[in-house]
Amino acid sequence: MTSPNRSNSDLLAEVTATPGGERVGTCYQCGTCSGSCPTATAMDYTPRALLHMIRLGMGERVLHSRAIWLCTTCYSCTTRCPREIGITETMVGLRSLAIARGVPVPENLVRLRDTVSTNYNISGDDNATRLIWSQNLDEEALVFQQKREAPVLFFVGCVAAFYPMVYGIPQALAQVMLAADVDFATLGGEEWCCGYPLFSAGMEEQVVPLMKHNIEQVKAMGAKTVVTTCPSCYHTWEHIYPRLASSPLGFEVLHASQFLAQLMQGGKLKLKGVEDTATYHDPCDLGRKSGVYDAPRQVIEGIPGLEFIEFESNREHALCCGGGGDVQIVDESVTAAVAARRVQQARKTGARILLSACQQCKRTLMTAARKEKVRVRVMDIAELVWRAVEG
């Protein structure tokens, strides 16, 4: 742990040693990062200013800055930086350094850490109730609850498991998999938070025990494929776990959009027409962070009768929904402002359905659509596919 009495000038060396921070010293202050940042207007210092301050040895100001806690970790700045600086990773690294130096952390993040450590989920609910979302399914559909071995594991994620606004997402995917005769199971109460909210908060060490437990549970079930509707869970399983574990996981990890695309391409689903218009919002953790752009579009374009209209800013240029990086629990008004801008962009497409492939995106965008009075139906891709299957 870093001593709180370290010189401010030491911060540059420490940041340079963090993942993604190796090139901080090459920043030539073009401002692309600040112009790309969805929350820059709410920060006390823009990303460009922070990088400049780090190089000037202004460590105390940087680590006490509100800015490091308002980064949604959307990866826009990192994707567009002409110097290829890992700015997003640097912001997470600054959070970690602030914690190590004893700098006060937003109270809600401390509460989040304690909640996950105690309850193994972000909501604080009894973790044994992780399958509460499935209560509305038909009895014959609940057979997956009883399975202790299956080739496919549905990793539900905290948001889908505990937030009623998005229960429809796991319900839809479960029913689609049943319709496609997929032999799958869940971990039920043995599923623990993937740890990504703690990782984003700069608390990487807290992720390790969660990772070990989840990997052990998947291997005990004998699963060959892990499927999740949550892009944060997907990114964690696919990219963070192998690094923290220092070894391959030994099984395949797929986002639900990839899995659905495979089912559709394999002729496993009988789809009926959906006569409507839809646009698609690329989740940051799925798109810019994980490079998954084509699978969701293959699913959308494979639904008969559906007219697909792209956002003006899409794929790597998509605007963040505001729901990432733990910003919502630090300052909900910042998340709301970002989501409102994205919903207004959706209005301009003229589409009747606003699709995403992320339960957190659905929460933020649905809330914004109601507040902004934008007449658009916010849905997840899994819900749309189930609608096409059900007719």
C-alpha positions as CSV (number, residue, x, y, z in Angstrom):
1,M,0.0,0.0,0.0
2,T,1.2,3.5,-0.9
3,S,2.0,5.8,2.0
4,P,-0.2,8.9,2.3
5,N,3.0,11.0,2.8
6,R,4.4,10.2,-0.7
7,S,5.5,13.2,-2.7
8,N,3.0,14.5,-5.2
9,S,5.7,14.2,-7.9
10,D,5.7,10.4,-7.4
11,L,2.2,10.2,-8.9
12,L,3.4,10.2,-12.5
13,A,5.7,7.3,-11.8
14,E,2.9,5.4,-10.1
15,V,0.3,6.1,-12.8
16,T,2.8,5.1,-15.5
17,A,3.1,1.7,-13.7
18,T,-0.6,1.1,-13.8
19,P,-2.3,-0.8,-16.7
20,G,-3.0,1.7,-19.5
21,G,-1.0,4.4,-17.9
22,E,2.3,3.7,-19.6
23,R,1.9,6.4,-22.2
24,V,0.5,9.2,-20.0
25,G,3.8,11.1,-20.4
26,T,3.3,11.3,-24.1
27,C,0.1,13.3,-24.0
28,Y,0.4,16.5,-26.1
29,Q,-2.8,18.1,-24.8
30,C,-4.9,17.9,-28.0
31,G,-8.1,17.7,-26.0
32,T,-9.6,14.8,-27.9
33,C,-10.3,13.0,-24.6
34,S,-12.2,15.9,-23.1
35,G,-14.2,16.4,-26.2
36,S,-15.1,12.7,-26.2
37,C,-16.0,12.5,-22.5
38,P,-19.8,12.3,-21.8
39,T,-19.4,13.7,-18.3
40,A,-16.7,16.3,-18.7
41,T,-19.0,19.2,-18.1
42,A,-19.8,17.9,-14.6
43,M,-16.1,17.4,-13.7
44,D,-13.9,19.9,-11.8
45,Y,-11.1,19.0,-14.2
46,T,-11.4,17.6,-17.7
47,P,-9.5,14.4,-18.6
48,R,-7.0,16.6,-20.5
49,A,-6.5,18.8,-17.5
50,L,-5.9,15.7,-15.2
51,L,-3.3,14.3,-17.5
52,H,-1.5,17.7,-17.5
53,M,-1.7,18.0,-13.7
54,I,-0.2,14.5,-13.3
55,R,2.8,15.5,-15.4
56,L,3.1,18.7,-13.4
57,G,3.3,16.7,-10.1
58,M,0.0,18.0,-8.8
59,G,-0.9,14.7,-7.2
60,E,-2.9,16.0,-4.3
61,R,-5.3,17.9,-6.5
62,V,-5.6,15.0,-8.9
63,L,-6.4,12.3,-6.3
64,H,-8.9,14.6,-4.5
65,S,-10.6,15.5,-7.8
66,R,-14.3,14.8,-8.3
67,A,-13.4,14.0,-11.9
68,I,-11.8,10.6,-11.2
69,W,-15.1,9.4,-9.7
70,L,-17.3,10.8,-12.6
71,C,-15.6,8.7,-15.3
72,T,-18.2,6.3,-16.8
73,T,-15.2,4.2,-18.1
74,C,-17.0,4.3,-21.5
75,Y,-13.7,4.1,-23.3
76,S,-14.5,6.9,-25.8
77,C,-11.4,8.8,-24.8
78,T,-9.1,5.8,-25.0
79,T,-10.5,4.7,-28.4
80,R,-10.0,8.2,-29.9
81,C,-6.7,9.2,-28.3
82,P,-4.2,9.9,-31.1
83,R,-1.3,9.0,-28.7
84,E,-3.0,5.7,-27.8
85,I,-3.0,6.5,-24.1
86,G,-5.1,4.2,-21.9
87,I,-7.0,7.1,-20.4
88,T,-9.9,5.0,-19.1
89,E,-7.5,2.5,-17.4
90,T,-5.6,5.5,-16.0
91,M,-8.8,6.9,-14.4
92,V,-9.4,3.5,-12.8
93,G,-5.8,3.5,-11.7
94,L,-6.2,6.9,-10.1
95,R,-9.1,5.6,-8.1
96,S,-7.0,2.7,-6.9
97,L,-4.2,5.1,-6.0
98,A,-6.6,7.4,-4.1
99,I,-7.8,4.5,-2.1
100,A,-4.3,3.3,-1.3
101,R,-3.2,6.8,-0.2
102,G,-6.2,7.1,2.1
103,V,-8.0,9.8,0.1
104,P,-11.7,9.9,1.0
105,V,-13.7,7.8,-1.3
106,P,-17.4,8.6,-2.2
107,E,-19.5,7.1,0.6
108,N,-21.7,5.1,-1.7
109,L,-18.7,3.3,-3.2
110,V,-17.6,2.3,0.3
111,R,-21.1,1.0,0.9
112,L,-21.0,-0.8,-2.5
113,R,-17.7,-2.6,-1.5
114,D,-19.1,-3.7,1.9
115,T,-22.4,-4.8,0.3
116,V,-20.7,-7.0,-2.3
117,S,-18.3,-8.4,0.2
118,T,-21.2,-9.3,2.6
119,N,-24.1,-10.2,0.3
120,Y,-22.2,-11.1,-2.9
121,N,-24.4,-8.8,-5.0
122,I,-24.7,-5.0,-5.6
123,S,-28.2,-4.6,-4.2
124,G,-27.8,-6.0,-0.7
125,D,-30.6,-8.5,-1.1
126,D,-30.3,-12.1,0.2
127,N,-28.2,-13.7,-2.5
128,A,-30.2,-16.9,-2.2
129,T,-33.1,-15.1,-4.0
130,R,-31.1,-14.6,-7.2
131,L,-33.7,-16.5,-9.2
132,I,-36.6,-14.3,-8.1
133,W,-36.9,-12.9,-11.7
134,S,-38.0,-16.4,-12.8
135,Q,-41.1,-16.6,-10.7
136,N,-43.4,-15.5,-13.5
137,L,-42.3,-18.2,-15.9
138,D,-44.4,-21.3,-16.5
139,E,-43.7,-24.2,-14.3
140,E,-42.4,-26.3,-17.2
141,A,-39.9,-23.6,-18.0
142,L,-38.4,-23.7,-14.5
143,V,-36.7,-27.0,-15.0
144,F,-33.3,-25.2,-15.4
145,Q,-33.5,-24.2,-11.7
146,Q,-33.1,-27.9,-10.6
147,K,-30.1,-28.7,-12.8
148,R,-26.6,-29.0,-11.2
149,E,-24.9,-30.0,-14.5
150,A,-25.3,-28.5,-17.9
151,P,-23.2,-27.7,-20.9
152,V,-24.4,-24.1,-21.0
153,L,-24.4,-21.8,-17.9
154,F,-26.6,-18.7,-17.9
155,F,-24.7,-16.2,-15.7
156,V,-27.5,-13.8,-14.9
157,G,-25.7,-10.9,-13.2
158,C,-26.7,-8.7,-10.3
159,V,-28.8,-6.1,-12.2
160,A,-30.9,-8.6,-14.0
161,A,-31.3,-10.7,-10.9
162,F,-32.4,-8.0,-8.5
163,Y,-33.8,-5.0,-10.3
164,P,-37.5,-5.5,-11.4
165,M,-37.3,-3.0,-14.2
166,V,-35.2,-5.5,-16.2
167,Y,-36.5,-8.8,-15.1
168,G,-37.9,-9.2,-18.6
169,I,-34.3,-9.7,-19.9
170,P,-33.4,-12.9,-18.1
171,Q,-37.0,-14.1,-18.5
172,A,-36.7,-13.6,-22.3
173,L,-33.3,-15.3,-22.7
174,A,-34.3,-18.3,-20.6
175,Q,-37.5,-18.8,-22.7
176,V,-35.6,-18.4,-25.9
177,M,-33.1,-21.0,-24.9
178,L,-35.9,-23.4,-23.8
179,A,-37.5,-22.8,-27.2
180,A,-34.2,-23.7,-28.9
181,D,-33.8,-26.8,-26.8
182,V,-30.6,-25.5,-25.2
183,D,-29.5,-27.6,-22.2
184,F,-28.7,-24.8,-19.7
185,A,-28.6,-24.1,-16.0
186,T,-27.9,-21.2,-13.6
187,L,-25.9,-21.0,-10.4
188,G,-28.8,-19.7,-8.4
189,G,-27.7,-18.4,-5.0
190,E,-24.2,-19.7,-5.8
191,E,-23.7,-17.0,-8.4
192,W,-21.7,-14.1,-7.0
193,C,-21.3,-10.6,-8.4
194,C,-18.7,-10.8,-11.2
195,G,-16.9,-8.0,-9.4
196,Y,-16.8,-5.5,-12.2
197,P,-18.4,-2.6,-10.1
198,L,-15.5,-3.0,-7.7
199,F,-13.0,-3.3,-10.5
200,S,-14.3,0.0,-11.9
201,A,-14.0,1.6,-8.5
202,G,-10.3,0.8,-8.3
203,M,-10.8,-2.1,-5.9
204,E,-9.2,-4.9,-8.0
205,E,-8.1,-6.9,-5.0
206,Q,-11.7,-7.3,-3.9
207,V,-12.5,-8.9,-7.2
208,V,-10.2,-11.9,-6.8
209,P,-12.3,-13.9,-4.3
210,L,-15.4,-13.3,-6.3
211,M,-13.6,-14.6,-9.4
212,K,-12.3,-17.7,-7.8
213,H,-15.7,-18.6,-6.4
214,N,-17.5,-18.1,-9.8
215,I,-14.9,-20.0,-11.8
216,E,-15.0,-22.9,-9.3
217,Q,-18.8,-23.0,-9.6
218,V,-18.8,-23.1,-13.4
219,K,-16.2,-25.9,-13.5
220,A,-18.2,-27.9,-10.9
221,M,-21.2,-27.7,-13.1
222,G,-19.2,-29.0,-16.0
223,A,-20.3,-26.1,-18.3
224,K,-18.5,-25.6,-21.6
225,T,-20.1,-22.2,-22.3
226,V,-21.0,-19.3,-20.1
227,V,-23.6,-17.0,-21.5
228,T,-24.5,-13.6,-20.0
229,T,-26.8,-10.7,-21.0
230,C,-24.7,-8.2,-19.1
231,P,-21.8,-6.6,-21.1
232,S,-20.0,-5.9,-17.8
233,C,-20.2,-9.5,-16.8
234,Y,-19.1,-10.6,-20.3
235,H,-16.1,-8.2,-20.3
236,T,-15.1,-9.4,-16.8
237,W,-15.3,-13.1,-17.7
238,E,-13.7,-12.7,-21.1
239,H,-11.0,-10.2,-20.4
240,I,-10.4,-9.5,-16.7
241,Y,-10.7,-13.0,-15.1
242,P,-8.1,-14.6,-17.4
243,R,-5.6,-11.8,-16.5
244,L,-6.3,-12.0,-12.8
245,A,-6.2,-15.8,-12.8
246,S,-3.0,-15.8,-15.0
247,S,-4.5,-18.6,-17.0
248,P,-7.2,-19.4,-19.6
249,L,-10.6,-20.2,-18.0
250,G,-11.0,-23.5,-19.9
251,F,-14.5,-22.7,-21.2
252,E,-16.1,-20.4,-23.7
253,V,-17.6,-17.0,-22.7
254,L,-20.4,-15.5,-24.9
255,H,-22.5,-12.4,-24.6
256,A,-26.2,-13.2,-25.2
257,S,-26.1,-11.4,-28.5
258,Q,-23.4,-13.7,-29.8
259,F,-25.2,-16.8,-28.5
260,L,-28.5,-15.7,-30.0
261,A,-26.8,-15.0,-33.4
262,Q,-25.5,-18.6,-33.3
263,L,-28.9,-20.0,-32.5
264,M,-30.5,-18.0,-35.4
265,Q,-27.7,-18.9,-37.9
266,G,-28.0,-22.6,-36.9
267,G,-31.8,-22.6,-37.5
268,K,-32.6,-23.4,-33.9
269,L,-35.2,-20.7,-33.6
270,K,-38.5,-20.3,-35.5
271,L,-39.0,-16.5,-35.8
272,K,-42.3,-14.8,-36.6
273,G,-42.4,-11.3,-38.0
274,V,-42.1,-8.2,-36.0
275,E,-43.5,-5.3,-38.0
276,D,-41.8,-2.4,-36.4
277,T,-38.8,0.0,-36.6
278,A,-35.8,-0.2,-34.3
279,T,-32.5,1.4,-33.6
280,Y,-29.6,0.0,-31.6
281,H,-27.5,1.5,-28.8
282,D,-24.1,0.0,-28.5
283,P,-23.2,-0.7,-24.8
284,C,-19.7,0.6,-23.9
285,D,-18.6,-2.6,-22.2
286,L,-19.8,-4.7,-25.2
287,G,-18.7,-2.4,-28.0
288,R,-15.7,-0.2,-27.4
289,K,-14.3,-2.4,-24.6
290,S,-14.9,-5.8,-26.0
291,G,-15.2,-5.2,-29.7
292,V,-18.6,-6.9,-30.1
293,Y,-20.5,-4.9,-32.7
294,D,-21.6,-7.3,-35.4
295,A,-23.5,-10.0,-33.4
296,P,-26.2,-7.7,-32.1
297,R,-26.8,-6.3,-35.6
298,Q,-26.9,-9.8,-37.0
299,V,-29.7,-10.7,-34.5
300,I,-31.7,-7.5,-35.3
301,E,-31.3,-7.8,-39.1
302,G,-32.3,-11.5,-38.8
303,I,-35.8,-10.7,-37.5
304,P,-38.4,-10.8,-40.2
305,G,-40.4,-7.6,-40.8
306,L,-38.2,-5.4,-38.6
307,E,-36.8,-2.2,-40.1
308,F,-33.4,-1.3,-38.6
309,I,-32.3,2.3,-38.4
310,E,-28.8,3.1,-37.1
311,F,-28.0,5.9,-34.7
312,E,-26.0,8.7,-36.4
313,S,-23.3,7.9,-33.8
314,N,-22.9,4.2,-33.6
315,R,-20.4,1.4,-33.0
316,E,-17.2,2.9,-31.6
317,H,-18.7,6.4,-31.9
318,A,-21.8,5.6,-29.8
319,L,-22.5,7.9,-26.9
320,C,-22.5,6.3,-23.5
321,C,-25.8,5.8,-21.7
322,G,-24.2,7.2,-18.5
323,G,-24.7,4.0,-16.5
324,G,-21.1,2.7,-16.3
325,G,-18.2,3.3,-14.0
326,D,-20.3,3.4,-10.8
327,V,-21.2,7.1,-11.7
328,Q,-24.9,6.5,-11.0
329,I,-24.2,5.8,-7.4
330,V,-21.8,8.7,-7.1
331,D,-24.0,11.3,-8.7
332,E,-27.2,10.1,-10.3
333,S,-27.8,13.5,-11.9
334,V,-24.7,13.1,-14.1
335,T,-26.0,9.7,-15.4
336,A,-29.4,11.2,-16.1
337,A,-27.9,14.0,-18.1
338,V,-25.9,11.6,-20.3
339,A,-28.8,9.2,-20.8
340,A,-31.0,12.2,-21.8
341,R,-28.7,13.1,-24.6
342,R,-28.7,9.5,-25.9
343,V,-32.5,9.3,-25.8
344,Q,-32.8,12.6,-27.8
345,Q,-30.5,11.0,-30.4
346,A,-32.8,8.0,-30.5
347,R,-35.7,10.4,-31.1
348,K,-34.0,11.7,-34.2
349,T,-33.9,8.2,-35.8
350,G,-37.7,8.0,-35.8
351,A,-37.5,4.4,-34.6
352,R,-40.3,3.1,-32.3
353,I,-38.0,0.7,-30.5
354,L,-34.7,1.6,-28.8
355,L,-32.7,-1.6,-28.4
356,S,-29.6,-2.3,-26.4
357,A,-27.9,-5.5,-25.2
358,C,-27.3,-4.4,-21.6
359,Q,-29.7,-4.4,-18.6
360,Q,-28.0,-1.3,-17.2
361,C,-28.5,0.5,-20.5
362,K,-32.1,-0.4,-20.4
363,R,-32.5,1.1,-16.9
364,T,-30.8,4.4,-17.8
365,L,-32.4,4.8,-21.2
366,M,-35.9,3.8,-20.1
367,T,-35.7,6.3,-17.2
368,A,-34.5,9.0,-19.5
369,A,-37.2,8.3,-22.1
370,R,-39.9,8.7,-19.5
371,K,-38.3,11.9,-18.1
372,E,-37.7,13.4,-21.5
373,K,-41.1,12.3,-22.8
374,V,-39.6,10.5,-25.8
375,R,-42.1,8.1,-27.2
376,V,-39.9,5.1,-27.7
377,R,-40.0,1.6,-26.3
378,V,-36.8,0.6,-24.7
379,M,-36.0,-3.1,-25.0
380,D,-33.1,-5.6,-24.8
381,I,-32.2,-7.7,-27.8
382,A,-33.1,-10.8,-25.9
383,E,-36.6,-9.4,-25.3
384,L,-37.0,-8.6,-29.0
385,V,-36.0,-12.2,-30.0
386,W,-38.5,-13.7,-27.6
387,R,-41.1,-11.4,-29.0
388,A,-40.3,-12.7,-32.5
389,V,-40.4,-16.3,-31.2
390,E,-43.6,-15.9,-29.3
391,G,-45.2,-13.9,-32.1
